[in-house]
Amino acid sequence: MPKIPDPGLLVISILSARWVEFWPDLLQELEAQFGPADGVSKEFSFDQTGYYDEELGTPITRRILEFKSLRPLEELADIKLFTNSLEGRYELNGKRVFNLDPGFITMQSLVLATGKNFSHRIYLKDGIWADLTLIWQKKQWVDFPWTFPDYAGGDMKSRLTKLRLSYKTKLNKHKE
């Protein structure tokens, strides 16, 4: 018999070089859609790739949001469609001011949503794919050849480990 999986911890990574133009308004919009954030990281460096430099400007920094309520995993595509709409609403001169990467942390993995297909990605709906970015194995995050360099690094894995611990606590309360 099929079994409905446990809900996941919604996390959203925000990349930008122009925080003063949209923060904290963006946080308020995200909380209006997904409920209160349970954690908002301080800005930290994003320098593992120059992929976003032309569009977002430099220097790019990142924040990670963790939301209080756990959410059904099947919401991932709708969440990505919403975050894409926010990116579009804040565009200036046809360029994004920020990049939003939503995903779910579970006890087993980090899965991010993306609008780009690739061999390892699973199609969800409406032009959105699920990217298995990291798995939890032997008490640590394990990356793949396709894992984005910023998610494969030790600093990010350390941050994600703390988020996974938060998720575990929330999941235990959810099951009570």
C-alpha positions as CSV (number, residue, x, y, z in Angstrom):
1,M,0.0,0.0,0.0
2,P,1.3,3.5,-0.8
3,K,2.2,5.5,2.3
4,I,2.0,9.3,2.5
5,P,5.4,10.6,3.5
6,D,6.1,12.8,6.5
7,P,5.8,16.5,5.7
8,G,9.1,18.4,5.1
9,L,10.8,21.5,6.4
10,L,10.4,24.3,3.9
11,V,13.6,26.2,3.4
12,I,14.2,29.0,1.0
13,S,17.6,30.2,-0.1
14,I,17.8,33.8,-1.2
15,L,20.7,35.1,-3.3
16,S,21.1,38.9,-3.9
17,A,23.6,41.7,-4.1
18,R,20.8,44.3,-3.6
19,W,19.2,43.5,-0.2
20,V,18.3,47.1,0.6
21,E,15.9,47.2,-2.4
22,F,13.6,44.4,-1.2
23,W,14.4,43.3,2.4
24,P,12.4,42.9,4.7
25,D,9.4,43.3,2.3
26,L,10.2,40.0,0.7
27,L,10.3,38.3,4.1
28,Q,6.8,39.6,4.8
29,E,5.5,38.3,1.5
30,L,7.0,34.9,2.0
31,E,5.6,34.7,5.6
32,A,2.1,35.8,4.3
33,Q,2.2,32.8,1.9
34,F,4.0,30.1,4.0
35,G,3.5,31.2,7.6
36,P,6.0,32.5,10.0
37,A,9.7,32.0,9.5
38,D,11.3,30.1,12.3
39,G,14.8,31.1,11.4
40,V,16.3,33.7,9.1
41,S,20.1,33.4,8.7
42,K,22.3,36.4,8.6
43,E,23.7,37.2,5.2
44,F,26.7,35.1,4.2
45,S,29.0,35.0,1.2
46,F,28.0,33.3,-2.0
47,D,31.3,33.0,-4.0
48,Q,31.4,29.4,-5.2
49,T,30.3,30.4,-8.7
50,G,29.9,33.4,-10.9
51,Y,26.7,32.1,-12.5
52,Y,24.5,34.8,-11.1
53,D,26.9,37.7,-11.2
54,E,25.7,39.3,-14.4
55,E,22.1,39.2,-13.5
56,L,22.2,39.8,-9.7
57,G,25.3,42.0,-9.5
58,T,28.1,41.5,-7.0
59,P,29.0,40.8,-4.3
60,I,26.2,38.2,-3.9
61,T,25.2,37.1,-0.4
62,R,22.8,34.5,0.8
63,R,20.2,34.1,3.5
64,I,18.4,30.9,4.3
65,L,14.8,31.0,5.7
66,E,13.4,28.1,7.7
67,F,9.6,28.1,8.1
68,K,7.8,27.1,11.3
69,S,5.2,24.8,9.9
70,L,6.0,21.5,8.2
71,R,4.4,21.2,4.8
72,P,3.3,18.3,2.5
73,L,6.0,17.4,0.0
74,E,3.6,17.5,-2.9
75,E,3.5,21.4,-2.5
76,L,7.0,21.8,-3.8
77,A,6.1,22.7,-7.4
78,D,3.4,25.2,-6.3
79,I,5.9,26.8,-3.9
80,K,8.5,27.2,-6.7
81,L,5.8,28.7,-9.0
82,F,5.0,31.2,-6.2
83,T,8.7,32.1,-5.6
84,N,9.2,32.5,-9.4
85,S,6.3,35.0,-9.4
86,L,7.9,37.0,-6.6
87,E,11.2,37.1,-8.6
88,G,9.3,38.4,-11.6
89,R,7.4,41.0,-9.6
90,Y,10.6,42.5,-8.2
91,E,12.5,42.5,-11.5
92,L,14.2,45.7,-12.6
93,N,15.1,46.3,-16.3
94,G,14.3,42.7,-17.1
95,K,16.7,41.3,-14.5
96,R,16.0,39.6,-11.2
97,V,17.0,41.4,-8.0
98,F,17.1,38.1,-6.1
99,N,17.1,34.4,-6.7
100,L,14.8,32.2,-4.6
101,D,15.6,28.5,-4.2
102,P,12.8,26.7,-2.3
103,G,13.3,23.1,-1.1
104,F,12.4,20.6,1.5
105,I,14.6,19.1,4.1
106,T,13.5,15.6,5.3
107,M,15.3,13.1,7.5
108,Q,16.6,11.5,4.2
109,S,17.4,14.4,1.9
110,L,17.4,18.0,0.7
111,V,15.3,18.4,-2.5
112,L,15.3,21.7,-4.3
113,A,12.8,22.9,-6.9
114,T,14.0,24.1,-10.3
115,G,12.6,25.2,-13.6
116,K,15.5,23.5,-15.5
117,N,15.5,19.8,-16.5
118,F,18.5,17.6,-16.2
119,S,19.1,13.8,-16.3
120,H,18.7,13.3,-12.5
121,R,15.7,15.6,-12.0
122,I,12.1,14.3,-11.6
123,Y,9.4,16.3,-13.3
124,L,6.7,17.5,-10.9
125,K,4.3,19.7,-12.9
126,D,3.9,23.1,-14.7
127,G,7.6,23.2,-15.8
128,I,9.0,22.4,-12.3
129,W,11.4,19.6,-11.5
130,A,12.6,18.2,-8.2
131,D,16.4,18.2,-7.8
132,L,17.8,15.6,-5.3
133,T,20.6,17.9,-4.1
134,L,21.9,16.1,-1.0
135,I,21.2,12.9,0.9
136,W,21.7,12.2,4.6
137,Q,23.8,9.1,5.1
138,K,26.0,7.9,8.0
139,K,25.3,11.1,10.0
140,Q,26.3,13.5,7.3
141,W,25.2,15.2,4.1
142,V,26.4,13.4,1.0
143,D,26.6,15.3,-2.3
144,F,26.4,14.0,-5.9
145,P,28.3,14.9,-9.1
146,W,25.4,17.2,-10.0
147,T,25.1,19.0,-6.6
148,F,25.6,22.7,-6.9
149,P,29.1,23.7,-5.6
150,D,27.6,26.0,-2.9
151,Y,25.5,23.1,-1.5
152,A,28.4,20.7,-1.6
153,G,30.6,22.9,0.6
154,G,31.2,22.3,4.3
155,D,29.7,25.6,5.5
156,M,26.4,24.9,3.8
157,K,26.3,21.3,5.0
158,S,26.9,22.5,8.5
159,R,24.0,25.0,8.2
160,L,21.8,22.3,6.7
161,T,22.6,19.9,9.5
162,K,21.3,22.5,12.0
163,L,18.2,22.8,10.0
164,R,17.8,19.1,9.8
165,L,18.0,18.9,13.6
166,S,15.3,21.6,13.8
167,Y,13.2,19.6,11.4
168,K,13.6,16.4,13.5
169,T,12.3,18.3,16.6
170,K,9.3,19.7,14.6
171,L,8.6,16.3,13.1
172,N,8.5,14.6,16.5
173,K,6.1,17.3,17.8
174,H,4.0,16.9,14.6
175,K,3.7,13.1,15.3
176,E,2.6,13.5,18.9
